[in-house]
Amino acid sequence: QVQLRESGGGSVQAGGSLRLSCTASGRTFSRYDMGWFRQAPGKEREFVAAIMWSGTNTYYSDSVKGRFTISRDNAKNTQYLQMNSLKPEDTAVYYCAASINGWLPGDPGSYEYWGQGTQVTVSS
């Protein structure tokens, strides 16, 4: 069992910044890919960003590219999402996810483990 727990969510004004963290605990593997997804009320789960186990390759949705940065610290079993220039349309519950094998960065079905989510609210 692998547990993922997000932190760092909150409420900010448009143009502000937040940094989300996700720490893995329990039974983990040396090689696992990770990502962030989000879901707003009445909308489907949406891909945000993903990062390879080594940290060498990253992927972003077009809606956040240039504003968000994903990173990870394997020594701390933690990944991060730095969110800058936030917009009201970024408002959603953000979920941390991990993929043990069969990774497809933007495909939520390829991630076996999920966190409980953290709320991000951006006001105009």
N, C-alpha and C positions, 0 to 999 in steps of 0.2 A: 504494500500500500504506500502510495506517494501522496503527500498532502501539500497543497500549494495555498499560500495565504498572501493576499494583497494588502497593501497599506499605502497611504499617501493621498487618497482621494479627498475631495472637499469641494467648496464653492469658491469661485473666483470670478472676477470681471473679465469681459472680453479683452483680449490682448495680454492677459496674465499668463502665468506659468505654474505648472505642478509637476512633481516627480513621483511616479508610482514605483513601488517596490514589490517584488514577489519572491518569497523565500520558500524553498522546497525542504521538506522534512520526511522522515520515514525511510523506506527503502528506495534509494536512488541509484542511478547508474552513471558511470563515468562519461558516457556519451548519450546526451539527450538534447534534442532541439526544443526551442521554446518560442512562445509567441504571445501576443496580446490581441484580444478581440473585444468588441463592445456591442452593447445592445440598448437601443432607446425604446421607450414605450411604443408598442404598436409596430415595431420594425423588426426585421430579421437580424440575427447575429451577424456582425460585420467584421471582416478582417482589418486589423490595424497595422501590425508590424510583427516580424518574426526574426529570429537569429539562430544561426547554426550553433551546434554544440561547442565548436572551437571559438566562436565569436568572429570568425573571418568573413562570413557572408551575412548580410542583412537584407530584409525585404520590407517594403512599405506599400500601403495602399496609396492611390493617387491623391486622395483627400487629405492625407496627413504628411505626405512627402515634403521635406523642406522645413517642417515645423516640429515634428516629433523625432526623437532619436532613441533607438533601442540599444541596450548594452547588457553585459552580464559579467558577473564575478564568480567564477566557478569555485574558487576557494571558499566563498561564503554561501554557495548554493543559492544565489540570488540573481534575478534579472531586474532591469530597470526600464522605465519608459519616461524619458524627459519630454514634457509637452510644453511647447512655447507657442506664443501667438494664438492662444486658445480662442475659439469661436463658439457662439451659442450652439451651433450644430454639432459640436463635439460632446455635448451633454449626453451622458449615457452611463450605464453600469459597465465598468471595464473588468474583463476577466483575464487572468493569467492562465496559460496552458502549456503543457509539456508533451512532447512526442517521443516515444521510446524507439519506434521504428516505423518505416513506411511514411516518412515525413513529406508532406506537401505544404509548403509554407502558408498559403492562403486558404487551405481547406480545413475547416474545423473538424471534419470527420477523421482527420489523420492525427489528432491529438487525443491521447488516452486519459490525461489527467487535467483537471480544471480546478481553479480556485473558486471561492464563494462570490467574488466580485466586490468592487468598491465603486461607490457613486462619485461621479464627476459632474458638477453642475457649473455651467458658464453662463453668466448673466450678461445681458446687453444694457 
